[in-house]
Amino acid sequence: MDLSKIKQVPLSASQYFQEEIKKKQIVLHHTAGNASAPNTIAAWNVDDRGRIATCITISGAGAKNSYDGEICQAFSSKYWAYHLGIKGEVFRAYGVPHQILDKIAIGIEICNWGQLEFKNGKYINYVDREVPADQVTKLQTPYKGYTYFHKYTDAQIESVKQLLQYWRLVHGIDLEYDYNKMFTVNKKALLGENGLYSHNSYRKDKVDIYPCPRMIEMLKSL
């Protein structure tokens, strides 16, 4: 991976924890927002949610201040911030001791609107904006009640691939793909076991990332 291509968009030190923790997991998210990774990080800097962020955000197509697939780094992967939001009841339901998994899990945010609804011949996101038809993925089998999703671009998928391969070398994280680990709440994820996961692995109310066939094909290739 060419590390020089990673754009540094530093997050304020008050927005993450400068505490070095051994990483055991990688978690894939999408932002449920627009195409700009720099804008996403800038919004984290001024919100009042506390230290909630991911170290990496990947831009999509159409951002005015970034390019499709650009990797933007808010802070080093050796540090951490909250990004999972797991309630204690989830740990209890699976008979797993509570722990702050955010500390050991590196988060990647993909700029993407997420689930869409087809209304009056248009694809509409959750903030009632239209997404062009050529940016839509239709799933053969609905996922959590949704058939249509905003498309992860080829450039974003390639950037995710490069990051995963790099972090496997740096942090020793297992990248073996498993549908159940990635797209349903999974006990291995909650136990903090080494591996690749998504937000769905910890919370049933999430749809990030969704089972995009092109993303899955890439993950299987690792």
C-alpha positions in Angstrom: 0.0 0.0 0.0 1.3 3.5 -0.9 1.0 5.3 2.4 1.8 8.6 0.8 -1.7 8.6 -0.8 -3.4 8.7 2.6 -4.7 12.2 3.2 -4.1 13.4 6.7 -7.2 15.2 8.1 -6.3 15.5 11.8 -9.1 15.2 14.3 -8.8 17.4 17.4 -7.0 15.6 20.2 -10.1 16.0 22.4 -12.1 13.9 20.0 -10.3 10.6 20.4 -8.1 8.8 23.0 -4.4 9.0 22.5 -3.9 5.7 24.2 -2.0 2.9 22.4 -4.0 -0.4 22.5 -3.2 -3.7 20.8 -5.7 -4.1 17.9 -7.5 -7.4 17.4 -10.4 -6.4 15.2 -11.3 -4.4 12.1 -14.8 -3.1 11.8 -16.4 -1.9 8.5 -18.9 0.9 8.7 -20.6 3.3 6.3 -21.3 6.9 7.3 -25.0 7.2 6.2 -23.8 10.5 4.7 -22.5 12.3 1.7 -19.4 11.6 -0.3 -16.8 13.7 1.5 -14.5 12.1 4.0 -12.9 15.4 5.0 -16.3 16.9 5.7 -17.2 13.8 7.8 -14.2 14.3 9.9 -14.8 18.0 10.2 -18.3 17.3 11.5 -16.9 15.0 14.2 -14.7 17.9 15.3 -17.6 20.2 16.1 -20.3 17.8 17.2 -21.2 17.3 20.9 -21.4 13.5 20.9 -18.0 13.1 22.7 -15.1 11.0 21.4 -17.0 9.1 18.6 -15.1 8.7 15.4 -13.1 6.2 13.3 -9.4 6.6 12.4 -10.2 6.2 8.6 -12.9 7.5 6.4 -13.1 6.8 2.6 -14.6 9.3 0.2 -17.1 8.4 -2.5 -17.8 9.8 -5.9 -18.9 13.4 -6.2 -17.1 15.1 -3.3 -15.8 18.6 -4.2 -12.9 18.5 -1.8 -11.8 14.8 -2.2 -11.7 12.1 -4.9 -13.5 8.8 -5.1 -11.8 6.2 -2.9 -9.5 8.7 -1.2 -8.4 7.4 2.2 -8.5 10.1 4.9 -6.9 9.6 8.3 -8.3 11.3 11.3 -5.8 9.7 13.8 -3.4 6.8 14.0 -4.9 3.3 14.1 -2.9 2.6 17.3 -5.2 5.0 19.1 -9.0 4.7 19.5 -12.4 6.4 19.7 -15.9 5.1 20.3 -17.6 3.8 17.1 -19.6 0.7 18.1 -22.2 1.8 20.6 -22.9 -1.6 22.0 -25.4 -1.7 24.9 -24.8 -3.9 27.9 -28.0 -5.9 27.2 -26.3 -7.3 24.0 -23.4 -8.7 26.0 -25.8 -10.2 28.5 -28.0 -11.8 25.8 -25.0 -13.6 24.5 -23.5 -14.5 27.9 -20.4 -12.4 27.2 -18.6 -10.2 29.8 -19.0 -6.5 29.0 -15.9 -4.8 27.6 -15.1 -1.7 25.6 -14.4 -3.3 22.3 -13.8 0.1 20.6 -10.4 0.1 22.1 -9.3 -3.0 20.2 -11.3 -2.5 17.0 -10.0 -0.3 14.2 -13.0 1.4 12.4 -13.2 2.2 8.7 -16.1 4.5 7.6 -17.1 4.3 3.9 -18.9 7.4 2.8 -22.3 6.1 1.7 -26.0 6.8 2.2 -26.9 3.2 3.1 -30.4 1.9 2.6 -32.7 3.4 0.0 -36.4 3.3 -0.7 -37.9 3.2 -4.2 -40.7 5.8 -4.4 -42.4 7.2 -7.5 -39.7 5.8 -9.7 -36.9 7.3 -7.7 -34.4 6.0 -5.1 -34.7 8.0 -1.9 -32.3 8.0 1.1 -33.3 8.4 4.7 -33.0 12.2 4.6 -35.4 12.2 1.6 -32.8 13.0 -1.1 -32.7 11.2 -4.4 -29.8 8.9 -5.2 -29.1 8.5 -9.0 -30.1 5.1 -10.4 -26.5 4.4 -11.5 -25.4 4.7 -7.9 -27.8 2.0 -6.6 -27.2 -1.6 -5.7 -30.2 -4.0 -5.8 -29.8 -7.1 -3.7 -31.3 -10.3 -4.8 -32.3 -11.1 -1.3 -33.4 -8.1 0.9 -31.2 -7.4 3.9 -32.9 -6.3 7.1 -35.9 -5.3 5.1 -34.1 -3.3 2.4 -33.6 -4.3 -1.2 -31.9 -1.1 -2.5 -28.7 0.4 -1.1 -26.3 3.2 -2.1 -23.5 1.6 -4.2 -20.1 1.2 -2.7 -17.8 2.4 -5.5 -15.1 0.3 -7.1 -12.5 2.8 -5.8 -13.9 2.6 -2.3 -13.8 -1.2 -2.3 -10.2 -1.1 -3.6 -9.2 1.3 -0.8 -10.8 -1.0 1.8 -8.8 -3.9 0.3 -5.5 -2.1 0.6 -6.2 -1.0 4.1 -7.2 -4.5 5.2 -4.1 -6.0 3.7 -1.9 -3.4 5.3 -3.4 -3.8 8.8 -3.1 -7.5 8.5 0.6 -7.0 8.3 0.9 -4.2 10.9 -1.6 -5.6 13.5 -1.8 -9.3 12.7 -5.5 -9.2 12.2 -7.2 -12.3 10.6 -9.1 -11.3 7.4 -11.0 -14.6 6.8 -14.4 -13.8 5.5 -17.5 -15.3 7.1 -21.0 -14.1 6.2 -22.4 -14.8 9.7 -19.6 -13.0 11.4 -20.0 -10.0 9.1 -23.7 -9.6 8.7 -25.3 -10.9 12.0 -24.6 -10.2 15.6 -21.8 -12.6 16.4 -20.5 -13.9 19.7 -16.9 -14.0 18.5 -17.1 -10.3 17.8 -18.5 -9.6 21.2 -15.8 -11.7 22.8 -13.2 -9.5 21.1 -11.8 -12.4 19.1 -9.3 -11.5 16.4 -11.0 -10.9 13.0 -12.8 -8.9 10.4 -16.3 -7.7 11.3 -18.9 -5.0 10.4 -21.2 -2.9 12.6 -23.8 -5.6 12.1 -21.6 -8.0 14.0 -22.3 -6.1 17.3 -25.7 -4.5 16.7 -28.8 -5.9 15.0 -30.2 -2.4 14.5 -27.4 -1.5 12.1 -27.1 -2.1 8.3 -23.5 -1.1 7.8 -22.0 -2.5 5.9 -24.7 -4.2 3.8 -23.9 -7.4 1.9 -22.8 -5.8 -1.4 -21.9 -8.6 -3.8 -18.8 -6.7 -5.1 -17.6 -6.0 -1.6 -18.1 -9.7 -0.6 -16.2 -10.8 -3.7 -13.2 -8.6 -2.6 -13.4 -9.8 1.0 -13.4 -13.4 -0.1 -10.3 -12.8 -2.2 -8.2 -11.8 0.8 
